[in-house]
Amino acid sequence: MGNPAPFETGVDAGHRGSKLVDFLYPLPARRSVGRIFKWWEKRRLAYNAIICAGGSVSLAGIAAVSVLNGSGLAMADVSAVLTGVATILVLANVLYLLGPVTESLAHKLWGRDVRAIGPHLFRAGLIFSVGLTFVLPTILVGFQLVVLMLRGILG
């Protein structure tokens, strides 16, 4: 029968729906520390792409508001933003490593008695990361737009 990789998706593991559903809600499978890390590493690129997409939309909104505000974008601002983006990506990937470490520790401590927590940790971390890179900046940009509109209306 073999040991399938943790949370295998696709036809071999019993395809259940769309690729997104299979990606976020994979079917449980046997686990080992090596397979847990492999499962997480298979999702790292998608995680980074999602964070970068959300952050890019946020940066575009921030740039648009700064142009509307009349401050424009100086080259010093661009380099500072790129440094900040690189720092956030590095930190996000360091924190991403907590997922497989936590799941591996749970697997080692409680063995087969514990249910698979990897998909839950992945979704929670993804939601948190998207919140930091997209939702929070979008709220701040929206607030800044309201202030600009009120300034324009009230003179």
C-alpha positions as CSV (number, residue, x, y, z in Angstrom):
1,M,0.0,0.0,0.0
2,G,2.9,2.4,0.7
3,N,3.0,5.6,2.6
4,P,1.5,8.4,0.7
5,A,2.8,11.9,1.4
6,P,0.8,13.8,4.0
7,F,-2.4,15.3,2.6
8,E,-1.9,14.1,-1.0
9,T,-4.2,15.7,-3.4
10,G,-5.3,14.9,-6.9
11,V,-6.6,11.8,-8.7
12,D,-4.2,9.4,-6.9
13,A,-5.5,10.5,-3.5
14,G,-9.2,10.8,-4.4
15,H,-9.7,14.1,-6.2
16,R,-12.6,15.8,-4.4
17,G,-13.2,19.0,-6.2
18,S,-11.4,22.0,-7.6
19,K,-7.7,22.4,-7.3
20,L,-8.2,25.2,-4.8
21,V,-10.3,22.9,-2.5
22,D,-7.8,20.1,-2.8
23,F,-5.0,22.6,-2.1
24,L,-6.6,24.2,1.0
25,Y,-8.5,21.1,2.3
26,P,-6.4,18.1,1.4
27,L,-7.3,14.5,2.3
28,P,-5.4,13.2,5.3
29,A,-2.6,10.7,4.8
30,R,0.1,9.0,6.8
31,R,2.6,11.3,8.3
32,S,6.3,11.4,9.1
33,V,8.5,14.3,9.9
34,G,10.1,14.2,6.4
35,R,6.7,14.0,4.7
36,I,5.4,16.9,6.8
37,F,8.2,19.2,5.7
38,K,7.8,18.1,2.1
39,W,4.1,18.9,2.2
40,W,4.8,22.3,3.5
41,E,7.6,23.0,1.0
42,K,5.3,22.1,-1.9
43,R,3.0,25.0,-0.8
44,R,5.7,27.6,0.0
45,L,5.8,29.0,-3.6
46,A,2.0,29.4,-3.7
47,Y,2.1,31.0,-0.2
48,N,4.7,33.5,-1.4
49,A,2.8,34.2,-4.6
50,I,-0.4,34.9,-2.7
51,I,1.4,37.2,-0.2
52,C,3.1,39.1,-3.1
53,A,-0.1,39.5,-5.0
54,G,-1.8,41.0,-1.9
55,G,1.1,43.2,-1.2
56,S,1.4,44.4,-4.8
57,V,-2.2,45.5,-4.8
58,S,-1.6,47.3,-1.5
59,L,1.5,49.0,-2.8
60,A,-0.3,50.1,-5.9
61,G,-3.1,51.6,-3.7
62,I,-0.5,53.4,-1.5
63,A,1.3,54.8,-4.6
64,A,-2.0,56.0,-6.1
65,V,-3.1,57.7,-2.9
66,S,0.4,59.4,-2.6
67,V,0.1,60.7,-6.1
68,L,-3.5,61.9,-5.4
69,N,-2.2,63.5,-2.2
70,G,0.3,65.5,-4.3
71,S,3.4,64.0,-2.6
72,G,4.3,61.7,-5.5
73,L,6.9,59.0,-5.3
74,A,10.6,59.9,-4.8
75,M,13.3,57.3,-5.6
76,A,14.3,57.3,-1.9
77,D,10.7,56.2,-1.1
78,V,10.9,53.4,-3.7
79,S,14.1,52.0,-2.3
80,A,12.7,52.2,1.3
81,V,9.6,50.4,0.1
82,L,11.6,47.7,-1.7
83,T,13.7,47.2,1.4
84,G,10.5,46.9,3.5
85,V,9.0,44.4,1.1
86,A,12.1,42.2,1.1
87,T,12.2,42.3,4.9
88,I,8.5,41.3,5.1
89,L,9.1,38.4,2.6
90,V,12.1,37.1,4.6
91,L,10.1,37.3,7.9
92,A,7.1,35.7,6.4
93,N,9.2,32.7,5.2
94,V,10.9,32.4,8.6
95,L,7.5,32.4,10.3
96,Y,6.3,29.9,7.6
97,L,8.8,27.5,9.0
98,L,6.9,27.4,12.2
99,G,4.1,25.5,10.5
100,P,6.1,22.3,9.7
101,V,8.0,22.5,13.0
102,T,4.8,22.8,15.0
103,E,3.1,19.9,13.1
104,S,6.2,17.8,13.4
105,L,6.4,18.4,17.2
106,A,2.7,17.5,17.5
107,H,3.3,14.3,15.5
108,K,6.3,13.4,17.6
109,L,4.5,14.1,20.9
110,W,1.2,12.5,20.2
111,G,1.9,10.2,17.3
112,R,-1.1,8.9,15.4
113,D,-3.5,9.9,18.1
114,V,-3.5,13.6,17.0
115,R,-5.4,14.6,14.0
116,A,-3.5,16.3,11.1
117,I,-3.0,20.0,11.9
118,G,-1.0,21.0,8.9
119,P,-3.8,22.2,6.7
120,H,-5.3,24.1,9.6
121,L,-2.0,25.8,10.4
122,F,-1.4,26.6,6.7
123,R,-4.8,28.2,6.2
124,A,-4.5,30.2,9.5
125,G,-1.0,31.4,8.5
126,L,-2.1,32.3,5.0
127,I,-5.1,34.3,6.4
128,F,-2.9,36.1,8.9
129,S,-0.3,36.9,6.2
130,V,-2.8,38.2,3.7
131,G,-4.3,40.3,6.5
132,L,-1.0,41.9,7.1
133,T,0.0,42.4,3.5
134,F,-3.4,43.3,1.9
135,V,-6.3,43.9,4.3
136,L,-4.5,46.2,6.8
137,P,-2.9,48.4,4.2
138,T,-6.1,48.5,2.2
139,I,-8.0,49.8,5.3
140,L,-5.3,52.4,5.9
141,V,-5.4,53.5,2.2
142,G,-9.2,53.7,2.4
143,F,-8.9,55.9,5.5
144,Q,-6.4,58.1,3.8
145,L,-8.7,58.5,0.8
146,V,-11.6,59.5,3.1
147,V,-9.3,62.1,4.6
148,L,-8.4,63.4,1.2
149,M,-12.0,63.6,0.1
150,L,-13.0,65.4,3.3
151,R,-10.2,67.9,2.8
152,G,-11.4,68.5,-0.8
153,I,-15.0,68.9,0.3
154,L,-14.3,71.1,3.4
155,G,-11.6,73.1,1.6
